[in-house]
């Protein structure tokens, strides 16, 4: 499941967590490269238009969120505000 929750230095933080639960009725579901992905319905407003991709650079490897709704983000890119 992918979503956002309160926390971090900018107010909201992204989370990705594996789940075997069935999606809630209002959750968004999709299949990407054969992988089922669930987006938390409470997080949809914050994630509309967000691009999620794998990043490999001198600082390391990890998942990068490119969120057009974010008005500011911290230096590490883990937290944001709208």
Backbone as CSV, one residue per row, in Angstrom:
resi,resn,N_x,N_y,N_z,CA_x,CA_y,CA_z,C_x,C_y,C_z
1,UNK,0.841,-1.172,0.000,0.000,0.000,0.000,0.887,1.236,0.000
2,UNK,0.467,2.227,-0.754,1.172,3.498,-0.843,0.249,4.572,-0.275
3,UNK,0.816,5.495,0.496,0.010,6.578,1.048,0.870,7.629,1.707
4,UNK,0.204,8.535,2.383,0.890,9.572,3.155,0.307,9.576,4.567
5,UNK,1.124,10.023,5.508,0.661,10.179,6.886,1.348,11.396,7.472
6,UNK,0.805,11.895,8.561,1.386,13.051,9.222,2.725,12.702,9.847
7,UNK,3.647,13.660,9.795,4.946,13.448,10.416,6.065,14.099,9.638
8,UNK,7.241,13.996,10.171,8.420,14.547,9.518,8.531,16.044,9.705
9,UNK,9.536,16.621,9.111,9.823,18.038,9.312,8.930,18.957,8.482
10,UNK,8.201,18.409,7.500,7.350,19.252,6.657,5.864,18.952,6.805
11,UNK,5.495,18.049,7.680,4.080,17.817,7.954,3.520,16.505,7.441
12,UNK,3.931,16.071,6.252,3.446,14.821,5.670,4.624,13.979,5.204
13,UNK,4.490,12.684,5.330,5.543,11.773,4.878,4.924,10.648,4.059
14,UNK,5.648,10.185,3.073,5.197,9.073,2.232,5.425,7.756,2.960
15,UNK,4.590,6.766,2.649,4.871,5.420,3.130,4.533,4.396,2.058
16,UNK,5.291,3.335,2.062,5.044,2.171,1.219,5.174,0.969,2.131
17,UNK,4.134,0.175,2.197,4.191,-0.999,3.056,3.500,-2.173,2.375
18,UNK,4.105,-3.356,2.464,3.478,-4.539,1.868,2.212,-4.902,2.643
19,UNK,1.238,-5.453,1.942,0.002,-5.870,2.590,-0.599,-7.062,1.852
20,UNK,-1.234,-7.908,2.595,-1.997,-9.010,2.013,-3.489,-8.745,2.138
21,UNK,-3.830,-7.580,2.712,-5.231,-7.213,2.904,-5.885,-6.877,1.580
22,UNK,-7.174,-7.063,1.536,-7.947,-6.633,0.380,-8.086,-5.113,0.453
23,UNK,-8.102,-4.451,-0.698,-8.253,-2.991,-0.671,-9.640,-2.603,-0.152
24,UNK,-9.714,-1.448,0.498,-11.001,-0.886,0.895,-11.758,-0.467,-0.356
25,UNK,-13.039,-0.292,-0.229,-13.900,0.037,-1.368,-13.446,1.311,-2.085
26,UNK,-12.930,2.280,-1.371,-12.547,3.561,-1.966,-11.067,3.673,-2.317
27,UNK,-10.261,2.654,-1.991,-8.846,2.660,-2.363,-8.702,2.575,-3.876
28,UNK,-7.646,3.150,-4.387,-7.324,3.063,-5.815,-6.416,1.857,-6.012
29,UNK,-6.720,1.013,-6.978,-5.881,-0.150,-7.254,-5.398,-0.098,-8.695
30,UNK,-4.196,-0.620,-8.916,-3.631,-0.683,-10.263,-2.613,-1.813,-10.317
31,UNK,-2.262,-2.210,-11.496,-1.256,-3.240,-11.694,-0.141,-2.630,-12.536
32,UNK,1.088,-2.673,-12.013,2.247,-2.128,-12.719,3.272,-3.237,-12.847
33,UNK,3.624,-3.592,-14.080,4.580,-4.665,-14.353,4.229,-5.939,-13.586
34,UNK,2.938,-6.261,-13.527,2.480,-7.488,-12.886,2.354,-7.410,-11.377
35,UNK,2.611,-6.227,-10.795,2.530,-6.047,-9.345,1.261,-5.260,-9.015
36,UNK,0.443,-5.804,-8.115,-0.751,-5.092,-7.658,-0.346,-3.992,-6.685
37,UNK,-0.841,-2.783,-6.935,-0.528,-1.638,-6.090,-1.839,-1.042,-5.596
38,UNK,-1.879,-0.748,-4.299,-3.042,-0.125,-3.675,-2.620,1.249,-3.171
39,UNK,-3.408,2.273,-3.510,-3.174,3.618,-2.990,-4.281,3.908,-1.987
40,UNK,-3.896,4.237,-0.769,-4.823,4.530,0.314,-5.790,5.643,-0.098
41,UNK,-7.087,5.401,0.083,-8.082,6.395,-0.339,-7.943,7.715,0.406
42,UNK,-7.464,7.694,1.634,-7.296,8.922,2.402,-6.110,9.745,1.897
43,UNK,-5.244,9.120,1.099,-4.042,9.786,0.588,-4.189,10.248,-0.855
44,UNK,-5.259,9.859,-1.537,-5.405,10.152,-2.962,-5.268,11.640,-3.276
45,UNK,-5.895,12.482,-2.474,-5.841,13.935,-2.705,-4.397,14.434,-2.763
46,UNK,-3.539,13.900,-1.914,-2.146,14.345,-1.827,-1.265,13.732,-2.909
47,UNK,-1.701,12.626,-3.498,-0.851,11.892,-4.434,-1.265,12.003,-5.898
48,UNK,-2.347,12.702,-6.192,-2.798,12.834,-7.583,-1.678,13.426,-8.427
49,UNK,-1.324,12.750,-9.495,-0.286,13.222,-10.407,1.134,12.894,-9.984
50,UNK,1.304,12.215,-8.854,2.646,11.906,-8.353,3.302,10.804,-9.180
51,UNK,4.548,11.010,-9.530,5.350,10.003,-10.221,6.252,9.339,-9.181
52,UNK,6.241,8.023,-9.179,7.078,7.261,-8.251,8.077,6.480,-9.086
53,UNK,9.357,6.664,-8.818,10.359,5.957,-9.620,11.559,5.578,-8.767
54,UNK,12.323,4.648,-9.273,13.542,4.200,-8.618,14.658,5.159,-8.974
55,UNK,15.439,5.565,-7.978,16.525,6.529,-8.185,17.845,5.873,-7.810
56,UNK,18.831,6.041,-8.637,20.195,5.563,-8.401,21.139,6.733,-8.667
57,UNK,21.774,7.253,-7.630,22.728,8.340,-7.830,23.843,8.254,-6.789
58,UNK,24.677,9.278,-6.716,25.807,9.261,-5.801,25.393,9.204,-4.333
59,UNK,24.180,9.657,-4.027,23.676,9.659,-2.651,23.099,8.304,-2.252
60,UNK,22.947,7.406,-3.225,22.403,6.087,-2.934,21.236,5.731,-3.838
61,UNK,20.590,4.647,-3.515,19.465,4.158,-4.294,18.209,4.195,-3.437
62,UNK,17.077,4.375,-4.084,15.820,4.361,-3.352,14.669,4.847,-4.202
63,UNK,13.509,4.874,-3.599,12.304,5.301,-4.283,12.186,6.815,-4.171
64,UNK,11.864,7.458,-5.291,11.726,8.904,-5.342,10.279,9.256,-5.693
65,UNK,9.697,10.179,-4.949,8.358,10.676,-5.215,8.486,12.057,-5.847
66,UNK,7.914,12.224,-7.034,7.887,13.526,-7.700,6.427,13.976,-7.659
67,UNK,6.122,14.854,-6.704,4.747,15.201,-6.388,4.446,16.638,-6.802
68,UNK,3.588,16.823,-7.836,3.265,18.187,-8.274,2.413,18.959,-7.268
69,UNK,1.838,18.275,-6.278,0.997,18.926,-5.273,1.802,19.498,-4.114
70,UNK,3.059,19.083,-3.983,3.895,19.533,-2.865,4.316,20.984,-3.071
71,UNK,4.059,21.818,-2.071,4.490,23.215,-2.149,5.880,23.394,-1.572
72,UNK,6.285,22.456,-0.700,7.652,22.464,-0.187,7.997,21.044,0.247
73,UNK,9.275,20.764,0.323,9.731,19.459,0.786,11.052,19.634,1.512
74,UNK,11.394,18.627,2.318,12.650,18.709,3.056,13.813,18.317,2.140
75,UNK,14.999,18.509,2.587,16.184,18.218,1.787,16.320,16.759,1.405
76,UNK,15.852,15.869,2.265,15.982,14.432,1.967,14.878,13.941,1.035
77,UNK,13.819,14.747,0.825,12.741,14.357,-0.067,11.733,13.391,0.540
78,UNK,11.863,13.112,1.813,10.967,12.162,2.466,9.681,12.803,2.965
79,UNK,9.707,14.093,3.250,8.512,14.751,3.764,8.167,15.957,2.883
80,UNK,6.890,16.356,2.943,6.439,17.465,2.113,5.239,18.145,2.762
81,UNK,4.850,19.284,2.212,3.633,19.961,2.634,2.880,20.410,1.378
82,UNK,1.586,20.640,1.545,0.754,21.087,0.411,0.116,22.415,0.724
